[in-house]
Each structure stands twice: as structure tokens, then as C-alpha cells.
Amino acid sequence: MNEITAIPAVPIPRVKELLQKLGCQKLYHSFDLANGYHNVVLEKSAQEKTAIILPDDLGLPARQFEFLRLPFGLAAAPGMFQRIVDRLMMPSVDGDPNADLGPTTSSYLDDCCIAGDSFDIMLQRLVAFFNRIRAPGLLLKAKKCELFQPSVIDLGHKVCAEGIKVEDNKIEKVRHWPLPINVKELRTWLG
């Protein structure tokens, strides 16, 4: 298994830009990478920066521990992980159709989505995606993966052939919110 090592961070992409790349396609694949940041092995110099010291009263032989893999909670962790996933989802540079994910992909941290217009194209992109995640030994959360769907929920929005829509259950509370009858309820609504 090839290990993924930490690399310089990149900005987290804007949701609107990612969704625009996906809209108005006929089929979608949606994936969720398992174990997120913990897939990334830290270099020795970076491990020292993650040290934590535990209290004496725990009775442990050592009090200082260092993370060997990228932990959640570090300020640079999201940007580092985003760059790794961006590289994973990058279009093929060698022109090999069996390795190409196409231009209609989106990746936001551990959530990946691939879109296309036909079953054959989506099958080829699915094989290419599986080959890409197999090389570094990444895993997927099977329960959160959707394949060959006419629409998917990606980043809180419904993406389908008609375009991008707000997920219905996200606006349901707003639709049925009772009318404010005093200043306190009005402030609650505005807040």
C-alpha cells in the first residue's frame, strides 16, 4: 500500500463553484472517503508538532504522545486533505479514457461526486475512480456511496438534470415557521 503523506495546504473550494460543475447531467456517482484525515501519514518533523501531554495520574508508562497520522483539529488539516483529494480527482493528463474522471467532478474534503451524460461514460469514470483510490489504499464508506443516480445530494443541495436545487428538508422548517406575534419571536426568526 502506498502511503499518502502530508503536503502544503490549499484553500477549501467554494460550494457554489463545485455545484456549478456538476449541474444538468443525467447520472451521478457520490462517494464519501472513510477515515478522512487519518489516511494521511505525517512526516517525523510534523509528528513532533502534534504532541500531547497527558496527566500523571493516568498511570501510563509514557505521558507524551504524538500523532503518526493527520489528526482532526489542526488548523492546516482541512487544506492539506483538500489538496490530496483534489489531486485524486484531477483530470487525466495522459489522455487515457480509462483513467479519466472527466471535467464534471467535485471534491469537498472527503465528499466526492462525479457526473456524466451516459451510462457508458459513468461506468468508465467509476472504474477510473476505483483505480485511483485503490493505489494509495483509500477506503470508502459504503453506506454513503451512491452510483448511477439521476440525482444526488451533494453539499446540502440536490443536483440533477434540471440543475441545482436546495434540499427540501433544509427549507421545510422555514416554510412551516409560525408567524411571529411579538418582538421576542421576531428576533428569534431574524437571528
N, C-alpha and C positions, 0 to 999 in steps of 0.2 A: 504494500500500500504506500503510495506517495503521500507525504505529509504536506499540509498547507502551512506555510509559515507567515507570520505577521508581516505586513507591508505598509507603506505610508497610507494614510487615510485620504479619503475623498469626501466631498460634501454629499449629504444624503439627497437623493433626487426629489424633485417636486412631484407630488402626486398627480397634479393636473397634466403635466408633460408625459408622465408614464401612461396615463389612461388614454391620452390622445393617440399614442402609438398603437393602441390595441383596438380601439372602437371600429365598428362597422365591418367586422369579419364574420364568417359563418360558423367557425368552430374554434374552441378554446381548450387549452390544457392549463390547469392551475396546479402548482406544486408548493409544498412547504418543506424546507430543509429541516431535518432533525438535528437537534443539539446545537444549533446556531453557532455562537461564538466558540463553543468548546471544540469545534473542528479545527481550530487554528492553533498550531503549536508555536509557543513563544521561544525566541532565542534566549540563550542564557543571560545575556545582558538585560533583556526585558523582564525575565523572571524575577530578578532581584528587585525590580521596581514594584512588584505586586505583593511583596512580603507583608504578612500579618503576624502580629504577636498576640498569643493567647495568654490568659491569666495563669498564674502558678497553680492555683487551687484545682485545676482540672486533672492533675496527676498524669499528664502526658510526658513522655521522655524528652520531647522537644517542644519548645514554645513558639518557635518561629517557623512559619510555613510559607512557601512560595508557590504560586500557580505555575503549572507547566503549560497550560493552555490558556487561551484568551478568556478572561472572566467577564461576566456581565458587570456593569457598573463603572468600568474605566471610561474616562471622557473620550478617548480616541477609539474605543472598541467599535462603535457603530460605523464610523468612517472606514476603519480597516476592513471590517467584514463586508461593507458595501463594495469596496474596491475588488475584493475577492469574488463576490457574486457577479459584479459587472464583468469581470474577465471571463467568468464561466458562461455568461450569456452573450458575449461578444460575437458579432457575425464572423463567419469563417473567412479567413484571409486567403486560403489556398484555392478557393472556388470549388471545393469538393461538395457536391449537393448532399452527400450522406453525412456531412459534418456540419451543415449549415442550419442554424435555427431561424434564419430569415430576419427581416427587418422589424417584424411585429412582435417584439418581445418586451417584457418589462421585468425589472427586478427591484424589489424594495426590501433590503435586508434579507430575511430568509424566505420571502414570498416571491415566487417566480411565476410568470404567465407567458404563454406562447399562443399566438393567434394565427389563423390562416383561412383560406377560402375553400379548400377541398380536403376530402378525407385522405387522399394520397399524399398531399403535401404535409398534412398534420401527422401522418404515420411516419414519414421520413424525419420530420422535426422531433418527434417523440424518440425515435431511435437515436438521433444525434444527441438529444438532451441526456438520455440514459448513458450513452457512451462518455459524455463529458463529466457527469457526476461520478461515474464509476472510477475514472482514472485517479482522482485524489481520495477516493474512498468515502465520499459523502453519502449520507442516507436521507431518505425522505420519510415524512410522516404519512403513512398510507391512508389514514382516515381523512386527511386534509387534501388529498390529491384528487383532482377531477380531470378526466380525459374525454376528449371528443364531445364536449358540451356545446350546445347552441348559445349558452350564456354562462358566465361565472360571476361570482362576487369577488372583486379584486380591490383591495384597499378601501373597503366600505362602499364601493359603487358596483352597480350591476352593469357589466359590459356585455353587449350583444350586437347582433347585426343592425339593429336600429340605432345604435350609438351607445352613449354613456348615460346612465340614469342613476339617481340617488336610490339607495336600497330602501325598499318600502318600510321595513321595520325601524329604520333610523328616523323617519319623519312621522311615524304613527302617533307618538306621544304629543307632538306639536299639533297634529291635526285634531286630536281629541282633548286638547288642553282646555279646561274650563275658563270662561271669560273672567278676568279679574274684576272683583267687585269692591276692592278697597286699595289703598296705597301700598300696603304690605304685599298683597298678591300681585300688584302691578310690578313692584320692584323684583319680586321673585321671577316673574315672567321675563323681565328685561335682563336680569342677572344671569 
